[in-house]
Amino acid sequence: MDGDGRSYVRLPARPRLLLITPDFPPAHGGIQLLAHRVASGLRDFDTRVVTLDSPGARDFDRASGLATRRVDARRAPGAARHLALNAAALREALAFRPHATLSAHIVASPAAALAARAVGSRTVQYFYAKEIPRRRRLAAFAARRAQACIAISSYSERLVAETGAGEADVRLIPPGVDLPEDPSPRPAGRPTFLTISRLEDRYKGHDVLLEALPAVRARVPDAQWVVIGDGPLRPELQARARAQGVADAVRFLGAVDDGERDDWLRRADLLAMPSRLPGEGLAGEGFGIVYLEASAYGKPVVAGNVGGAVDAVADGESGLLVDPTDARAVADAISMLLLDRALAQRLGGAGAERARRFAWPAIVARVRALLLEVLGEPLSSLDGATGATPRGGTST
């Protein structure tokens, strides 16, 4: 009990942290990468991860050094997988008695809320983008029940506010980037722009890039577009490339390993991914780690001037932000960077410098500071608590 009459927690040297996420390596994706980098970077926490099983997980977990519990629900439908994840996370919380719970996706928020009630753990909740309008009520629940929320961009922050979560404490902490050991460029043999994204979300802008490609070739006849990523949209995009007579200028590489992906980041002249807002009731790019990854290799970026890309790309500094629905504007930006080498080098160099400010150790330090801030608030005893009270004054 302090002089103000409120109880404070005496934390051990390494506070116990439970990280709950449906998305984790070796599965690929931005959330998977973020969850892993945060979990592995918080070395002064005793961290346990509860996540879903995926192919190759046993070998990955053995090499990672992280205490990870996998939930085998691969044959179950989405809702059942999330239910199994939450049930396993709650059982882990009862045994582990975490001081803090980091919910890396809103589908994990029920377990985080129940852990708060059962063992008094404090909750920090991550928010990205497209999950928020798709599950508006769950997003609002997650925001209200957390002591603090992390939005990965100003766009994500606005989406949380639109849920009506009221007094939720939302902090803006972007994703980070792995800085390459060797970012030196390699020759591609011809002018090349690159896109890296799974081919499953139309808002990523592959269709607009196809529409822009003839105009790019009119100005840069030997230009090629290299597409890394696979998904259900690939056959349609390949057919459109053939129909538009540009199939010879497009290379669909599918899913590639990290080494080949990084090799193309060294070889390409620029990265282009003009993500747009997908429409009423849906959300677009929450941030776009790939923009930072391209910047880390000294590559200028062409991106849409909407959504989280506005935070990920500094317009006129690390890349060019354009109307992502305007194929002519996209073509002009790509052509300009392919033709104006001085401009491309200036933007790429500034982007590389900017990417260093987003290196994962710096981002993890911000997450760590928020967790310690939340744990420094007055609350019930964590060892045998009967329920902490979040901001807003309502019991979980």
LINMO-V102590 format. One record per pair of residues at least 6 apart in sequence whose ideal C-beta (glycine too) atoms are under 8 Angstrom apart, sorted by sequence separation. I is the first residue (numbers start at 1). J is the second residue. D is the distance in Angstrom with one decimal. If there is no record, write none. Layout:
I:J:D  I:J:D
This chain:
1:7:5.9  2:8:5.6  23:29:6.0  103:109:5.2  115:121:4.9  116:122:7.1  133:139:8.0  143:149:5.4  151:157:4.0  217:223:5.7  241:247:4.5  265:271:7.6  277:283:7.7  278:284:5.6  294:300:7.9  295:301:6.5  303:309:4.2  313:319:4.4  315:321:4.2  323:329:5.0  324:330:7.1  337:343:6.5  338:344:7.6  379:385:7.3  380:386:6.1  389:395:6.0  390:396:6.3  25:32:5.2  61:68:4.7  73:80:6.5  74:81:7.8  116:123:5.6  132:139:4.6  142:149:7.7  197:204:4.7  199:206:6.7  216:223:5.2  253:260:7.6  277:284:4.6  294:301:5.4  322:329:4.3  336:343:6.7  337:344:4.7  380:387:6.7  389:396:7.6  23:31:4.1  24:32:5.5  25:33:7.3  39:47:5.6  73:81:4.2  76:84:6.5  93:101:6.9  103:111:7.6  115:123:7.6  131:139:7.0  151:159:7.9  160:168:6.6  256:264:7.9  276:284:6.3  313:321:5.9  322:330:5.8  380:388:5.6  387:395:5.9  388:396:7.0  23:32:4.6  61:70:7.2  103:112:4.2  112:121:7.8  151:160:5.8  161:170:7.5  195:204:7.8  197:206:7.6  238:247:7.4  241:250:4.8  275:284:5.6  303:312:7.2  379:388:4.4  387:396:6.1  21:31:7.1  39:49:5.4  71:81:7.8  101:111:7.8  113:123:7.1  160:170:5.5  213:223:7.9  227:237:7.6  275:285:4.1  291:301:5.0  303:313:4.7  305:315:7.2  322:332:7.7  337:347:7.4  379:389:7.4  24:35:5.3  25:36:5.0  73:84:4.2  101:112:4.5  112:123:4.5  149:160:6.5  195:206:6.7  253:264:7.8  310:321:6.8  322:333:5.0  23:35:6.2  24:36:6.2  73:85:7.1  127:139:7.0  213:225:6.0  238:250:7.9  291:303:5.9  301:313:5.2  309:321:6.9  57:70:5.5  71:84:5.2  112:125:7.0  157:170:5.4  275:288:6.7  320:333:4.5  21:35:4.4  35:49:7.7  71:85:5.3  101:115:5.2  109:123:7.9  195:209:6.5  238:252:6.0  101:116:7.1  127:142:7.8  157:172:5.7  237:252:7.2  273:288:7.0  288:303:6.9  19:35:6.7  35:51:7.6  109:125:6.2  127:143:7.5  209:225:6.5  303:319:6.1  305:321:3.9  320:336:7.5  49:66:5.7  51:68:6.6  53:70:4.2  71:88:4.6  98:115:6.8  125:142:4.9  143:160:5.6  273:290:6.6  301:318:6.3  302:319:6.2  303:320:7.6  304:321:6.9  305:322:6.1  320:337:7.2  49:67:6.8  50:68:7.8  51:69:7.5  52:70:6.9  53:71:6.2  93:111:7.0  125:143:6.5  154:172:6.3  234:252:6.2  273:291:7.3  291:309:6.5  295:313:8.0  300:318:7.0  301:319:3.2  302:320:5.3  303:321:5.7  304:322:6.9  305:323:6.3  306:324:6.5  19:38:7.2  47:66:6.8  48:67:4.6  49:68:4.4  50:69:4.9  51:70:6.4  52:71:5.3  53:72:4.5  69:88:6.5  89:108:6.5  106:125:7.1  149:168:5.5  151:170:5.3  153:172:7.1  271:290:6.8  285:304:7.3  300:319:5.1  301:320:7.4  303:322:7.7  304:323:7.4  305:324:7.1  19:39:5.2  47:67:6.9  48:68:7.5  49:69:7.0  51:71:7.1  53:73:7.2  54:74:7.4  101:121:4.8  103:123:6.2  125:145:7.7  139:159:7.9  143:163:6.5  149:169:6.4  150:170:7.8  151:171:7.1  152:172:7.8  234:254:7.4  271:291:7.0  284:304:7.8  288:308:5.9  292:312:6.1  300:320:7.2  302:322:6.6  304:324:3.0  48:69:6.9  50:71:7.0  52:73:6.1  53:74:6.1  86:107:7.7  90:111:4.9  93:114:7.5  98:119:7.0  100:121:5.8  101:122:7.2  102:123:7.9  103:124:7.2  105:126:6.6  106:127:7.1  125:146:3.8  139:160:6.8  144:165:5.5  148:169:4.8  149:170:4.5  150:171:5.7  151:172:5.4  152:173:7.0  153:174:6.5  206:227:7.0  285:306:7.9  286:307:7.3  287:308:3.9  288:309:5.2  291:312:4.2  303:324:7.7  52:74:7.5  85:107:7.2  86:108:6.6  89:111:3.8  93:115:3.7  97:119:4.9  99:121:6.1  100:122:4.9  101:123:5.0  102:124:5.2  103:125:4.8  104:126:4.9  123:145:6.3  124:146:6.1  127:149:6.0  143:165:3.6  144:166:6.9  146:168:7.1  147:169:7.0  148:170:7.9  149:171:6.8  150:172:7.8  151:173:7.7  152:174:5.7  284:306:6.5  285:307:4.2  286:308:4.6  287:309:7.7  291:313:5.1  69:92:6.0  85:108:6.5  89:112:7.8  98:121:4.7  99:122:7.0  100:123:7.4  101:124:7.5  103:126:6.6  105:128:7.8  123:146:4.4  124:147:6.8  125:148:7.6  126:149:7.6  127:150:6.8  129:152:7.8  140:163:4.0  146:169:7.7  148:171:6.1  150:173:4.9  152:175:5.6  193:216:7.8  227:250:6.6  271:294:3.7  284:307:4.0  285:308:4.8  289:312:7.7  295:318:5.2  40:64:6.9  86:110:5.0  87:111:7.7  90:114:5.2  94:118:6.1  97:121:7.7  100:124:6.6  102:126:7.4  107:131:7.6  123:147:5.7  124:148:5.1  125:149:4.8  126:150:5.0  127:151:4.9  128:152:5.7  129:153:7.7  132:156:7.3  139:163:4.8  140:164:5.8  144:168:6.1  225:249:6.2  227:251:6.7  230:254:4.4  270:294:7.6  283:307:7.6  284:308:7.6  285:309:5.3  287:311:6.3  288:312:4.6  295:319:7.5  17:42:6.4  24:49:6.6  40:65:7.7  82:107:4.4  86:111:4.0  90:115:6.3  93:118:6.5  94:119:6.8  106:131:5.6  122:147:4.9  124:149:7.2  125:150:7.1  127:152:7.1  140:165:4.8  143:168:3.8  224:249:5.2  225:250:5.0  226:251:4.8  227:252:4.9  228:253:5.2  229:254:7.4  230:255:4.5  287:312:5.2  288:313:7.7  40:66:6.2  82:108:7.9  85:111:7.3  89:115:7.3  93:119:5.9  105:131:6.7  106:132:7.5  124:150:6.4  126:152:7.4  129:155:6.6  133:159:6.7  137:163:7.9  139:165:7.4  223:249:6.5  224:250:7.2  225:251:7.3  227:253:6.5  228:254:7.7  229:255:6.6  268:294:8.0  24:51:4.0  27:54:4.5  39:66:5.7  129:156:5.4  132:159:4.3  136:163:5.3  143:170:7.2  206:233:6.8  210:237:6.6  224:251:6.4  226:253:6.5  228:255:7.8  285:312:7.9  291:318:8.0  320:347:7.6  17:45:4.2  19:47:6.1  21:49:7.1  23:51:7.4  24:52:7.4  26:54:6.2  36:64:7.7  86:114:7.8  90:118:7.3  93:121:6.7  107:135:7.6  113:141:7.6  128:156:6.0  132:160:6.4  199:227:7.7  213:241:8.0  228:256:5.7  265:293:6.7  271:299:5.5  273:301:7.8  274:302:6.4  275:303:6.8  276:304:5.3  291:319:7.1  302:330:6.6  319:347:5.8  16:45:7.3  17:46:6.7  18:47:7.8  19:48:7.1  20:49:7.9  21:50:7.7  22:51:6.7  23:52:7.8  26:55:7.3  52:81:6.1  106:135:6.1  109:138:6.6  116:145:7.0  127:156:5.2  133:162:7.8  191:220:5.2  217:246:6.9  265:294:6.2  270:299:5.5  271:300:7.8  272:301:7.5  273:302:7.6  274:303:6.2  275:304:4.8  277:306:5.2  318:347:6.0  14:44:5.9  15:45:5.6  16:46:4.9  17:47:4.6  18:48:5.5  19:49:4.9  20:50:5.1  21:51:5.1  22:52:5.3  24:54:7.6  26:56:4.3  112:142:7.7  127:157:7.9  129:159:6.3  132:162:7.8  193:223:7.1  195:225:7.1  199:229:5.4  207:237:7.3  210:240:5.4  214:244:6.6  269:299:7.3  270:300:4.9  271:301:5.1  272:302:4.1  273:303:6.1  274:304:4.6  276:306:6.3  277:307:6.1  317:347:7.0  13:44:7.9  14:45:5.9  15:46:6.9  17:48:7.4  19:50:7.4  20:51:7.5  26:57:6.2  107:138:7.3  110:141:8.0  132:163:6.5  191:222:6.1  192:223:7.3  193:224:7.9  194:225:7.8  195:226:7.4  197:228:7.8  198:229:4.9  199:230:5.9  200:231:3.8  202:233:6.9  206:237:5.5  210:241:6.0  213:244:7.3  214:245:7.6  266:297:6.0  268:299:6.2  270:301:6.7  271:302:7.3  272:303:7.8  275:306:7.6  276:307:7.9  302:333:4.6  316:347:7.9  14:46:4.5  16:48:7.7  18:50:6.9  106:138:5.3  109:141:6.2  113:145:4.4  127:159:7.2  190:222:4.7  191:223:4.5  192:224:5.3  193:225:5.8  194:226:4.9  195:227:5.2  196:228:4.6  197:229:4.9  198:230:6.8  199:231:3.4  200:232:5.7  214:246:6.2  217:249:6.1  265:297:4.4  270:302:6.4  275:307:6.2  302:334:5.7  318:350:5.6  319:351:6.5  26:59:7.9  52:85:5.9  106:139:5.2  109:142:3.5  112:145:7.0  127:160:5.3  190:223:7.1  191:224:7.1  192:225:7.7  193:226:7.5  194:227:8.0  195:228:7.0  196:229:6.1  198:231:4.7  199:232:6.9  200:233:6.2  207:240:7.3  211:244:7.8  213:246:4.8  228:261:5.9  317:350:5.1  318:351:3.4  12:46:8.0  26:60:4.4  51:85:7.4  112:146:7.3  190:224:5.6  192:226:5.8  194:228:7.0  195:229:7.5  199:233:4.1  210:244:6.4  265:299:6.6  275:309:5.9  317:351:7.4  25:60:5.8  50:85:6.9  106:141:8.0  199:234:4.7  262:297:7.8  302:337:7.0  106:142:4.4  109:145:6.4  210:246:7.1  213:249:6.3  228:264:6.4  314:350:7.6  318:354:5.2  109:146:7.6  213:250:7.2  300:337:5.3  314:351:7.8  317:354:6.9  318:355:8.0  50:88:5.6  199:237:6.6  226:264:6.0  25:64:7.9  50:89:4.4  103:142:6.8  210:250:7.6  314:354:6.2  50:92:5.2  226:268:6.6  103:146:7.2  127:170:7.6  300:343:7.7  24:68:7.6  48:92:6.4  300:344:5.1  301:347:7.8  225:272:7.9  300:347:3.7  48:96:5.7  274:322:6.5  276:324:3.9  300:348:4.9  270:319:8.0  275:324:6.1  276:325:5.6  299:348:5.3  48:98:7.5  274:324:3.8  298:348:4.2  301:351:6.8  298:349:6.2  300:351:6.4  299:351:7.0  295:348:7.5  298:351:6.8  298:352:4.5  45:100:7.9  296:351:7.9  297:352:7.4  274:330:5.1  295:351:3.3  296:352:6.3  294:351:7.4  295:352:6.0  272:330:7.2  22:81:7.0  295:354:6.1  296:355:4.1  22:82:6.5  295:355:4.3  296:356:7.9  50:111:8.0  272:333:7.8  272:334:5.6  293:355:8.0  22:85:5.7  209:272:6.2  292:355:5.3  38:102:7.2  270:334:6.9  20:85:7.1  196:261:6.6  209:274:6.9  20:86:7.8  38:104:7.6  208:274:5.6  292:358:5.3  270:337:4.8  196:264:8.0  205:273:6.0  208:276:7.5  269:337:6.6  270:338:7.3  20:89:4.5  35:104:4.6  196:265:8.0  204:273:6.1  205:274:3.9  269:338:5.7  34:104:7.3  194:264:5.7  205:275:5.5  18:89:7.0  194:265:7.0  204:275:5.4  205:276:6.1  203:275:5.6  31:104:6.7  203:276:5.2  18:92:6.4  31:105:6.6  194:268:3.8  203:277:6.9  270:344:6.5  18:93:5.7  192:267:6.5  193:268:6.3  196:271:7.0  203:278:4.0  269:344:6.4  192:268:4.7  193:269:6.2  194:270:7.2  195:271:7.0  197:273:6.0  202:278:6.8  186:263:7.0  192:269:5.5  193:270:5.1  194:271:5.1  195:272:5.9  196:273:7.4  201:278:7.5  18:96:6.0  191:269:5.8  193:271:7.1  194:272:7.2  195:273:5.3  270:348:7.9  188:267:4.1  193:272:4.8  203:282:7.7  16:96:6.1  18:98:3.9  186:266:4.5  187:267:6.9  188:268:6.3  16:97:6.6  17:98:5.9  20:101:6.6  23:104:7.1  185:266:5.6  186:267:4.8  188:269:7.1  203:284:5.0  204:285:7.9  16:98:4.5  17:99:7.0  18:100:7.5  19:101:7.8  20:102:7.3  21:103:7.9  23:105:6.5  180:262:6.5  184:266:6.8  185:267:7.3  203:285:7.3  16:99:5.0  17:100:5.2  18:101:4.8  19:102:4.6  20:103:5.4  21:104:3.6  22:105:5.5  183:266:7.1  15:99:4.3  16:100:7.6  17:101:7.6  18:102:7.2  20:104:6.6  21:105:5.7  182:266:7.8  15:100:6.4  17:102:6.2  19:104:6.2  20:105:7.9  22:107:5.7  180:265:7.8  22:108:6.8  21:108:6.4  11:99:6.3  20:108:3.9  9:99:6.9  20:111:5.7  20:112:6.4  34:126:7.6  197:290:6.9  196:290:5.0  18:115:6.8  31:128:6.5  196:293:7.7  30:128:7.7  205:304:6.7  194:294:7.6  18:121:6.9  194:299:7.9  193:302:7.6  223:334:7.9  175:287:5.5  177:289:6.5  185:297:7.9  215:327:7.2  223:335:8.0  174:287:6.0  176:289:8.0  183:296:6.4  185:298:6.9  215:328:6.5  175:289:5.0  183:297:4.7  177:292:4.0  178:293:7.5  183:298:5.6  212:327:4.4  216:331:5.0  220:335:5.9  223:338:6.1  176:292:7.8  177:293:5.7  180:296:5.8  208:324:6.4  211:327:3.9  212:328:7.4  215:331:3.7  219:335:4.4  175:292:7.5  179:296:5.5  180:297:6.0  208:325:6.9  215:332:7.8  34:152:7.8  177:295:7.6  178:296:7.4  208:326:8.0  212:330:4.4  213:331:7.6  216:334:5.2  220:338:4.8  177:296:5.3  205:324:5.5  208:327:5.3  212:331:3.8  216:335:5.3  219:338:7.9  220:339:6.5  215:335:7.3  219:339:6.8  209:330:6.6  208:330:5.7  212:334:6.7  216:338:7.4  159:283:5.9  205:330:7.6  155:283:8.0  155:284:7.8  155:285:7.7  156:286:5.3  155:286:6.9  156:287:7.4  153:286:6.0  152:286:5.4  153:287:4.7  152:287:4.6  174:311:6.3  174:312:7.4  37:176:6.1  34:175:5.1  37:178:7.8  193:334:5.4  33:175:7.6  34:176:7.7  193:337:7.8  30:175:6.8  193:338:7.0  191:338:4.6  133:281:5.6  134:282:7.4  133:282:6.1  134:283:7.7  133:283:5.2  132:283:6.0  155:306:7.9  130:282:6.6  131:283:7.9  155:307:4.9  156:308:6.4  130:283:4.3  155:308:4.6  129:283:4.2  130:284:7.4  153:307:7.6  154:308:7.9  129:284:6.5  153:308:3.6  155:310:6.9  129:285:6.7  130:286:7.1  152:308:6.7  154:310:7.2  155:311:7.1  129:286:3.2  153:310:7.5  154:311:5.7  128:286:4.0  129:287:7.8  153:311:4.2  128:287:7.6  153:312:7.3  29:198:7.5  183:352:6.8  28:198:7.9  179:355:6.9  179:356:6.6  129:307:7.0  177:355:5.4  129:308:6.3  179:359:5.4  177:358:5.0  178:359:7.9  176:358:5.4  177:359:6.4  178:360:6.2  175:358:7.6  176:359:6.1  177:360:6.8  174:358:6.3  176:360:3.7  176:361:7.8  176:362:7.0  176:363:3.5  175:363:6.8  176:364:7.1  174:363:6.7  173:363:6.6  173:366:5.0  173:367:6.2  173:370:7.2  171:370:6.0  150:367:7.1  150:370:7.1  148:370:5.7  169:391:5.5  168:391:7.5  167:391:5.8  168:392:7.9  148:373:7.4  167:392:4.7  148:374:5.2  166:392:6.7  28:255:7.7  147:374:4.7  147:377:6.8  147:388:7.7  124:367:7.8  147:390:5.3  146:390:6.8  147:391:6.5  145:390:6.2  124:370:6.2  144:390:7.3  124:371:6.1  144:392:6.4  124:374:6.0  144:394:7.5  145:396:5.4  122:374:4.7  122:375:5.9  34:289:7.7  122:377:7.3  30:286:7.7  33:289:6.6  30:287:7.5  122:379:6.7  30:288:8.0  30:289:5.0  120:379:6.4  120:380:5.0  120:381:6.8  121:382:6.8  120:382:4.8  119:382:6.8  120:384:7.9  102:367:7.9  119:384:8.0  120:385:2.3  119:385:6.0  120:386:7.2  122:388:6.3  120:387:6.6  121:388:7.6  123:390:7.5  120:388:5.0  102:371:7.2  117:386:8.0  117:387:4.7  100:371:5.3  116:387:6.8  116:388:5.5  100:374:6.5  116:390:7.6  100:375:5.8  99:375:5.8  117:395:7.9  117:396:5.1  116:396:4.6  99:382:5.3  113:396:5.2  97:382:7.0  97:383:6.5  41:360:6.2  41:361:6.6  42:364:6.4  37:360:4.8  41:364:3.4  45:368:7.7  44:368:7.3  42:367:7.1  37:363:7.7  38:364:5.8  41:367:7.9  42:368:5.8  45:371:7.3  37:364:6.7  41:368:7.9  38:367:5.6  42:371:7.6  17:371:7.0  15:371:7.7  15:372:7.9  15:375:6.1  11:375:6.0  9:375:6.4  8:376:7.6  8:378:5.4  9:379:6.3  7:378:6.0  8:379:7.8  6:378:3.8  7:379:6.9  9:381:7.0  7:380:6.4  9:382:5.3  4:378:7.9  7:381:6.6  2:378:7.5
